Amino acid sequence: MIIFNSIIAKFKIILLIFSVSFLVSCVFSREFEYSGSYPELYSVAINSMLDIRGVQVVGGLNGIINPNISVLEEDDYGRILFSYNEGGIASSSSRLILQKVEGNYAYFYPHYNFFLIPRNSDRRLDNRKIEILKEANSWNQEMSDSSKFVRVRIVHRKEEGSVSDDKLIELYKLIIPEPRLNTRQMVSNVVFLRRDKYGRNIYSIGEIVVLFQPDHSLDIETGILEITDRFNYQTELRLFMEANGWDTPFEEWLENEEE
């Protein structure tokens, strides 16, 4: 975590990488429904990685299509290694592992079920990372107890968080005191990741991560994180979530904070 003023300065630079057409197109992504063959893989991806919108923007207001999803390998116990990519100049590809599907739910290991691939990366290094990913996700081993997994509902549309649009606009203006976007565009640029079972919400704005507590309060000192490496943030994000009481009862977390 860093001093809040430096977050503001850094984010102003981040905004420069977005084109106007991309910002406007993403306003309409809330209405998008995935129509591909792998809704279970789609659901894992949108609940695993930061700043994932669940759409591919190919240009203009009508250029919103399915992200690219490909099955790469399946182990003896039904785990699936797959790739996910939303396209675009600034987009990176990713590799993820789905542990299993039961009914309407997909299961995956928290935090370390994926890695990101920068453009023009070394293929030999990527292959090594795949082996590390497999090892971290118990590839070709008997299935673990489901209590070790994150369970998410299989969906065809990226879900929205429970924090109101008004609060998201307040957040955006807090980070960017003089935004040049309308309110719909501001809300569109605050990208929901997922919610824990007690009602905490995680959002990202570029490389900035924000965690709202179950009462939708936000502590500027502890609830905001700037990712230092957008291709390797898994441990940083895990520690941030743990520090903010992720998946623990809110009252219990409050008591620990007061001690």
C-alpha positions in Angstrom: 0.0 0.0 0.0 1.2 3.5 -0.7 0.5 7.1 0.2 -2.8 8.2 -1.3 -1.5 11.3 -3.0 1.0 9.2 -5.0 -1.9 7.0 -6.1 -3.7 10.0 -7.6 -0.5 11.1 -9.5 0.1 7.6 -10.8 -3.5 7.1 -11.9 -3.5 10.2 -14.0 -0.7 8.6 -16.0 -2.6 5.3 -16.3 -5.6 7.1 -17.8 -3.6 8.2 -20.8 -3.4 4.6 -22.1 -7.1 4.4 -22.7 -8.6 5.7 -26.0 -11.9 7.6 -26.0 -13.6 4.9 -28.1 -12.6 2.2 -25.6 -14.0 4.2 -22.7 -17.3 4.8 -24.5 -17.6 1.2 -25.7 -17.2 -0.1 -22.2 -20.2 1.8 -21.0 -22.3 -0.7 -22.9 -20.5 -3.8 -21.7 -22.9 -4.3 -18.8 -25.5 -5.5 -21.3 -23.1 -8.0 -22.9 -23.7 -11.7 -22.6 -21.1 -14.3 -23.3 -22.3 -16.6 -26.1 -19.3 -18.9 -26.5 -18.9 -22.6 -25.7 -17.1 -22.2 -22.3 -19.3 -20.3 -19.8 -17.6 -22.2 -16.9 -14.1 -21.0 -18.1 -15.5 -17.5 -18.7 -16.8 -17.5 -15.1 -13.4 -18.5 -13.7 -11.5 -15.8 -15.6 -13.8 -12.9 -14.8 -13.6 -13.8 -11.1 -9.9 -14.4 -10.9 -8.1 -11.5 -12.6 -8.1 -7.8 -12.0 -9.5 -5.3 -14.6 -11.3 -8.0 -16.6 -14.5 -6.8 -18.2 -15.7 -10.1 -19.7 -15.8 -8.6 -23.2 -13.6 -7.9 -26.2 -13.8 -4.4 -27.6 -12.8 -4.4 -31.3 -13.7 -0.8 -32.1 -16.6 1.6 -32.1 -19.8 1.5 -30.1 -21.0 -1.8 -31.7 -17.6 -3.7 -31.5 -18.2 -5.7 -28.3 -17.7 -9.5 -28.8 -16.8 -12.6 -26.9 -13.4 -12.7 -25.3 -11.0 -15.4 -26.8 -11.1 -18.6 -24.7 -9.3 -21.8 -25.7 -9.0 -25.1 -23.9 -5.3 -26.0 -23.9 -5.2 -29.2 -21.9 -7.2 -31.4 -19.5 -5.7 -33.6 -16.8 -6.9 -37.1 -15.7 -9.2 -35.7 -13.1 -11.0 -33.1 -15.2 -9.0 -30.0 -14.5 -8.8 -27.7 -17.5 -5.9 -25.5 -18.5 -7.1 -22.7 -20.7 -6.2 -19.3 -22.2 -8.2 -16.1 -21.9 -7.7 -12.9 -23.8 -9.9 -9.8 -24.2 -7.8 -8.5 -27.2 -6.7 -4.9 -27.6 -3.3 -3.2 -27.7 -3.0 -3.0 -23.9 -4.4 -6.5 -23.3 -2.3 -9.4 -22.1 -3.1 -13.1 -22.6 -3.5 -15.3 -19.6 -3.4 -19.0 -18.6 -5.8 -20.3 -16.0 -6.8 -23.6 -14.4 -10.3 -24.7 -13.6 -10.5 -27.3 -10.9 -14.0 -28.7 -11.5 -17.6 -28.0 -12.3 -20.5 -29.1 -10.1 -24.0 -28.1 -11.0 -24.1 -24.4 -11.7 -20.8 -23.7 -10.1 -17.1 -23.6 -11.2 -14.3 -24.1 -8.7 -10.7 -22.9 -8.7 -7.8 -22.4 -6.3 -7.7 -18.8 -4.9 -5.0 -16.4 -6.0 -2.6 -18.7 -7.8 -4.9 -20.3 -10.5 -3.6 -18.0 -13.3 -0.7 -16.1 -14.7 -0.5 -13.2 -17.2 1.6 -13.2 -20.3 3.0 -9.8 -21.5 3.2 -9.1 -25.2 6.4 -10.4 -26.9 7.2 -12.6 -23.9 9.7 -15.5 -24.0 7.8 -18.6 -25.0 10.3 -20.8 -23.1 9.7 -18.8 -19.9 5.9 -19.1 -20.5 6.2 -22.9 -20.8 8.1 -22.9 -17.5 5.3 -20.8 -15.9 2.7 -23.3 -17.1 4.5 -26.1 -15.3 4.6 -24.0 -12.1 0.9 -23.2 -12.5 0.1 -26.8 -12.9 2.1 -27.7 -9.8 0.4 -25.0 -7.7 -3.0 -26.3 -8.9 -2.4 -30.0 -8.1 -2.4 -31.0 -11.8 -3.0 -34.7 -12.3 -3.5 -35.3 -8.6 -6.6 -36.5 -6.9 -9.1 -33.7 -6.4 -8.8 -31.8 -3.1 -11.6 -31.0 -0.7 -13.8 -28.4 -2.2 -13.3 -26.2 0.9 -9.9 -25.3 -0.5 -11.5 -23.8 -3.6 -13.2 -20.6 -4.6 -16.7 -21.4 -5.8 -18.4 -19.1 -8.3 -21.7 -19.3 -10.1 -21.4 -20.1 -13.8 -22.7 -17.0 -15.7 -22.9 -15.6 -19.2 -22.6 -12.0 -18.0 -20.1 -10.4 -15.7 -21.8 -9.7 -12.4 -21.8 -6.3 -10.8 -20.8 -5.6 -7.3 -23.2 -4.6 -4.6 -21.7 -1.1 -4.1 -23.9 1.6 -5.6 -23.0 3.6 -8.7 -23.1 6.7 -6.6 -20.4 5.3 -4.3 -18.3 4.2 -7.3 -18.5 7.7 -8.8 -17.4 9.1 -5.4 -14.5 6.7 -5.5 -13.5 7.7 -9.0 -13.6 11.4 -8.1 -11.6 10.7 -5.0 -8.8 9.3 -7.1 -9.3 11.7 -10.0 -10.3 15.0 -8.4 -11.1 16.5 -11.9 -12.4 13.7 -14.0 -13.1 14.4 -17.7 -15.6 11.6 -18.1 -19.4 11.6 -17.6 -20.9 9.6 -14.7 -21.6 6.5 -16.9 -18.0 6.4 -18.1 -16.7 6.8 -14.5 -18.8 3.8 -13.3 -17.7 1.8 -16.3 -14.0 2.3 -15.4 -14.4 0.9 -11.9 -14.2 -2.9 -12.7 -15.7 -5.4 -10.3 -13.7 -8.5 -9.4 -15.8 -10.5 -6.9 -17.5 -10.4 -3.6 -16.9 -12.6 -0.5 -19.5 -14.4 1.4 -19.8 -11.6 4.0 -20.4 -8.9 1.4 -16.9 -7.3 0.8 -16.4 -6.1 -2.7 -13.2 -5.8 -4.7 -12.9 -3.4 -7.6 -10.0 -2.2 -9.8 -9.3 1.0 -11.7 -6.4 0.3 -13.9 -3.6 -0.8 -11.5 -5.4 0.5 -8.4 -7.4 -2.0 -6.3 -10.1 -1.0 -3.9 -11.8 -3.1 -1.2 -15.2 -2.1 0.3 -16.2 -3.6 3.6 -19.6 -5.3 4.0 -21.1 -2.0 5.1 -19.7 -0.4 1.9 -17.2 1.7 3.9 -13.8 2.3 2.5 -10.7 2.9 4.6 -8.3 5.1 2.5 -5.3 3.8 4.6 -5.9 0.1 4.3 -8.6 -0.4 1.6 -6.6 0.9 -1.4 -3.7 -0.8 -3.1 -1.5 0.1 -6.1 -0.3 -3.0 -7.9 3.4 -2.7 -8.5 3.6 -5.2 -11.3 0.5 -5.7 -13.4 1.8 -9.0 -14.7 2.7 -10.5 -11.2 0.3 -9.3 -8.6 -1.1 -12.6 -7.2 0.7 -12.5 -3.8 0.3 -8.7 -3.4 -3.4 -9.1 -4.0 -3.7 -12.0 -1.6 -2.0 -10.1 1.2 -4.2 -7.1 0.6 -7.3 -9.2 0.8 -6.2 -10.9 4.0 -5.3 -7.6 5.6 -8.8 -6.4 4.9 -10.5 -9.5 6.4 -11.5 -11.2 3.2 -13.9 -14.2 3.9 -14.0 -13.5 7.7 -17.0 -12.2 9.6 -17.2 -8.4 9.6 -17.7 -8.1 13.3 -14.8 -10.4 14.1 -12.5 -8.4 11.7 -13.6 -5.1 13.4 -12.8 -6.4 16.8 -9.3 -7.5 15.6 -8.7 -4.0 14.1 -9.7 -2.3 17.4 -7.3 -4.4 19.5 
